[in-house]
Amino acid sequence: MTRIFKKIYSKLQKNIELSRYNDFTIAGYFRKQGAQIGEENRIEIRDLGPEPYLIKIGNHCTIAPNVLFLVHDGATWVFTGDDPSLQKFAPIIIKDNCFIGMNSIIMGNVTIGPGSVVGAGSVVTKDVAPDTVVAGNPARVICTIGEYRDKVTRVWAEQKPPGYFKGLEKGGKYTPSYIHQVKHRDSRILREHLIRKFWGDKKS
């Protein structure tokens, strides 16, 4: 019973500690665990796995919910009869200005180049070149970041509501947390505009 109570208490302590952080400050918690993390990141996960000290994240990155970093090859377990100590580790490096989509898995010994996007649900098993969009299982190149930007810029020109992000200039140097605040401020404008655009005045 003592072991169970210790486990429950330890988990409770961790949850209390994590409650002190948000997506824009959680990097500080991970740094305490040995992870190398830059500035102005939005990290929407609360666990880097049991070896956070093998993970390096640059500046101005977004790590979406449920992303997994696998730096330890647990399959070596099948060889413990030959060598009980046998294990295999490999670091993960995410360079500046990257977006890692929801439910993605990043395998060990992978470097994701600066300015790159990993699509939601991807399994990244090899390095991603700079300024590249990858997606799938295993992840493969979809397009360049320039092609992706052109596409989303065209779509956004048709979708952006009047008055949205009023007062913020293109190319302005705004922190991710401030941009998030403005999105929250203007969420009603966006919601009402998109409902009219996609559904018109029809009521479901």
Summary of the structure (lengths in Angstrom):
residues: 204
radius of gyration: 20.6
end to end distance: 54.0
largest distance: 68.8
contacts: 540
relative contact order: 0.09
helix: 35%
strand: 19%
